[in-house]
Amino acid sequence: MRSVTLLAMRVPFLDLPAQYAEARHLIDPAFQEILEKGAYVLGQWNQKLETDMAAAHGVKHAIALNSGTDALRIGMQACDIGPGDEVITTAFSFVATIETVVQLGAIPVMVDILEDTFDIDPSLIEAAITPNTKAILPIHLFGQLAAMDQIMEIANRHGLIVLEDAAQAVVTKQNGKYAGQFGKCAGISFYVTKNLGAAGDGGLLLTDDDEVARRAKSLRVHGMGRERYYYDEVGYTSRMAELQAAFLHAKFQFLNQWNARRAEIAEIYQAGFAKAEFGIPVIRKGNESTWHQYTIRHPKREGLMAHLKENGIDSAIYYPVPLHLHEPYAHYGSGAGSLPVTERVSEQCVSLPVGHHLTDEQAHHVVKTVLAFD
Ligand SMILES: Cc1ncc(COP(=O)(O)O)c(C=O)c1O
């Protein structure tokens, strides 16, 4: 293996202090006001964030929650998914996708993914449908939407609910429609590393359905009904703190600008790697990726990552082990070899820095360094 050490230049995956520096003129006064008033819970900043997020996604309701995981769990519960219901999804995701299904007593049914876009292969969905199937849970991985036209057509024909795992796809479009406008509801994550990252954990449920919205609002405060300390169902404690909502609302003002810069960095990579022999991201027709990750497939991934590290470039694996091969979830799947595309992609995928903090020079350095490895 040849490993050429190029000019030293650090290329970090994330630069959170730089994000804060851009938005601090909005964050600091909002924090001061919240702290001086002592208005910590479900106040004006939750309302502002919810109003603006609903508008940005073109849906009627946005419900701010504690995390993207809670958005999925509360969304599913509000759609009446419960014990014994089967939910068709994939094993190439963050664990929260199936963890929440299992927590509700439902059964994750994991089918294989498409080799180029890494999301659910719609041609495999119908064979996985049984009399117990209640929902399809596509994952909008790495900032682009799953094949929603095909998924919605199958779901409508079989009377199934569609829930979108939009954790990685805040304000992301397909054929002019946003994540959250396809399924009955969609869960967004504001985890620190996301395109719109909180100062800790945060999430949001999007829905056009009044009843789902009503239940989600109740479930985030223990299932409380109209009257204080009277409960309609078993719920959670999943409010978003006002400080967090204000932080996110401030950063949201920059999201379009930041996503546009991500697209420029991704374009430098796409052009630079156009003739490379490894797999580069494929964007589905009609999709506008928000490039949550820029993920390539490389047959010598571990060697490439070591080479990048030597040259100051961060890289990361999303995700090294598919969900059906983790001990707590293994009995929901059929073991190694059962999801060949998922398993192959998990062995080869590696994500490169694509945040808006990168300069063109850094992006070109990444291209040169990757291409220098063979
Ligand atoms: C695909 C996917 N689903 C669900 C989640 C869960 O979101 P959170 O970390 O905000 O709970 C994440 C975030 O990490 C994710 O990437």
The ligand as a Gaussian input file, in Angstrom:
#p B3LYP/6-31G(d) Opt

LIG

0 1
 C      -31.350000       8.173000      11.166000
 C      -31.518000       8.645000      12.586000
 N      -32.622000       8.306000      13.265000
 C      -32.836000       8.721000      14.527000
 C      -31.913000       9.515000      15.186000
 C      -32.158000       9.874000      16.609000
 O      -32.059000      11.246000      16.880000
 P      -31.500000      11.776000      18.282000
 O      -30.044000      11.471000      18.338000
 O      -31.792000      13.247000      18.217000
 O      -32.265000      11.110000      19.350000
 C      -30.753000       9.910000      14.512000
 C      -29.769000      10.813000      15.139000
 O      -28.730000      10.541000      15.573000
 C      -30.533000       9.448000      13.192000
 O      -29.423000       9.783000      12.521000

